[in-house]
Amino acid sequence: MNNKIDTLELNNGLKVIDNAAFHINKLNAIIIPQSVEKIGSSAFRECEATTVIFEEVSNLSSLGEMAFLSNALESVTIPDGITFIPVQAFADNKLTEVNLPRNLKTIKEEAFSKNRLNEINLPETVADIAFNSFTGNPDKVVIQTINGKNPNNLPDGDGHILDPYNYTDESEDLIKVNNEIKELDKTALRESTVKQYEDMLKEGETLIDILNQGKLTVSKKLKFINDVRWFFTRIPLDKALKYATNTLQSPKTANKSDLKKLEAKIKYGETVYNNSAVVGNKLKRIEKELYYLGDLCNNIGEISKGYLAEGVYLLHTPLPIPEYYIGVNLYYDRQGKIIYVFDMSYTIGEGQKNEYGKEIENVDEDNQGYHEGALATLAMYEGLNVNDIVTKNIGDFSQIQYEDIYKYHAEGIFNAVKDAAKDAADNLKYKSNPAAPLVPIITTAVSDNSSRKESNDTLQDKKVDRENDKKLDIATEKIPLSSKAAINGVNKSIKTIRLSGFNGIINLKNLSINDVGVLKIHSKVLKRATINKAKYIVLQFKDYKVKLAVRGLSKLTKNDKVIIFRFKKNPKNKKIRLSISSKKDRIIKDIKVK
């Protein structure tokens, strides 16, 4: 993958060319030996190939998605062992001629989109053609079946028509679907959807008139019926969108974060509404998230009574793809049972641009397919306990199942969930009355005279303080803050700490020049700064400021929840002695005042 290979000789005896094997190269011609049985996803994607030849009597029986996407192929004869042409297998080429395998059964989404096809002959075995299999060709591709009689009753698509002279005089099924549109309870649907069904009804009545004139083809009638019935499957999503949209217009909460999540999910749901690739459990998950987020903003339902913990994990894999951050929002109840886990990975780095002015994509093209496949595991965490997540590994949970191809990304999601579960477990463990719903844990360092029960982390921090600085007044320690509290601001009686914008900003007010200043910061503040691509953190004192490179602090955040900063300014040399400590590491540095 991603080389400059221009000559490729594959041995006869080779059986498998796996996923992305030669993705992004400079192959003019590709010859597939007779022995090859499987070509994986994206195997020859973006190779600049003008020719692909399958040797005679080919054993090929399996073709992966996007196998020959984005080349310059002009013609192709697909071996007869192929019964299934997957998503975008030959899309974005220059095909003018395609010979389909004689035993072909299915042509999936965008399989031949963005080519130069005009006409194609279809084997009588084909029983399914996705509606957008041929979109993006100069005109609608004319598909001819045996004897032009469309024996398997295939509908027209957005980019193709079948047997354009095969007319029908059968109107019963057309009248039936029109009546089904009339009988819909439209009060539960969005106004735009009601208008959509009104337009469909008009189209259906027009088609009946055309049929009565003897000019309606079988495939055109079937397309209308299939389209209507497909949109019927979107009614539950439409109802969820209506509930969410109404909530956003008149929310019962002032929580801007929840409102922003709801707004983003509505936009995504509106996109999904017309996306035929989103079906099954993935579709149900989107519906559920719209209702859950709506409940949060209405302060009703199980999730609104729960607690929120945020988790993040930087995923490195052995695959030849970039690292990226996986982020989750985990909601749990007082017993630690997980109510729901939202994926927040797409929001990381959102709205920020790189050095070339291009929008930053945390989940990029190379990771997206794997990430989306692994997201199916999120539903499997519902009902589990955060304490079990903290103490176990993904393999210990039989209910968390995934395909091998998504192994690394599923494990990455587990680690992000575990990161959130640790905060959730601490919140429940150290507080007889847990933090208010939807607020992450804030572990407080208190004075020796306090009657509160202290966590092991707090006691250990005090021990380190006493050992390293006998003169330190524990009562003056600042509160270690979680990432969300840092972003939203804290009580004004505490010296203010906040993180905002491209550069994280932490302000310490009213600290005298000669004082020893001690600041405890929850490591998630620094992690969040890294995730948000902050280059440095500015600590603003009363009469000076310090700029700290986030990269230099990252090693301290790996295993420690609280990072301790100590500052002392020396009036003689006008430098600040900075000491940054975790349990295992310590950085001491003299910084010139700026």
Secondary structure as UniProt FT lines:
FT   TURN            12..13
FT   STRAND          16..17
FT   TURN            19..22
FT   STRAND          29..32
FT   TURN            34..35
FT   STRAND          38..39
FT   TURN            41..46
FT   STRAND          51..54
FT   STRAND          62..63
FT   TURN            65..68
FT   STRAND          75..77
FT   TURN            80..81
FT   STRAND          84..85
FT   TURN            87..90
FT   STRAND          97..99
FT   TURN            102..103
FT   STRAND          106..107
FT   TURN            109..112
FT   STRAND          119..121
FT   TURN            124..125
FT   STRAND          128..129
FT   TURN            131..136
FT   STRAND          141..144
FT   HELIX           146..148
FT   TURN            151..152
FT   STRAND          160..162
FT   TURN            164..165
FT   HELIX           172..182
FT   HELIX           186..188
FT   HELIX           191..212
FT   TURN            213..214
FT   HELIX           218..232
FT   TURN            233..234
FT   HELIX           235..249
FT   HELIX           256..272
FT   TURN            273..274
FT   TURN            276..277
FT   HELIX           280..298
FT   HELIX           301..304
FT   STRAND          307..315
FT   STRAND          324..332
FT   TURN            334..335
FT   STRAND          337..343
FT   HELIX           345..347
FT   TURN            348..351
FT   TURN            355..356
FT   HELIX           365..374
FT   HELIX           375..381
FT   TURN            382..383
FT   HELIX           386..391
FT   HELIX           394..396
FT   TURN            398..399
FT   HELIX           404..406
FT   HELIX           407..429
FT   TURN            437..438
FT   TURN            448..449
FT   HELIX           456..468
FT   TURN            470..471
FT   HELIX           474..476
FT   HELIX           483..488
FT   TURN            492..493
FT   STRAND          504..507
FT   TURN            513..514
FT   STRAND          516..522
FT   HELIX           523..531
FT   TURN            532..533
FT   STRAND          536..540
FT   STRAND          545..549
FT   HELIX           550..553
FT   HELIX           554..557
FT   STRAND          562..570
FT   TURN            571..574
FT   STRAND          575..581
FT   STRAND          586..592
//
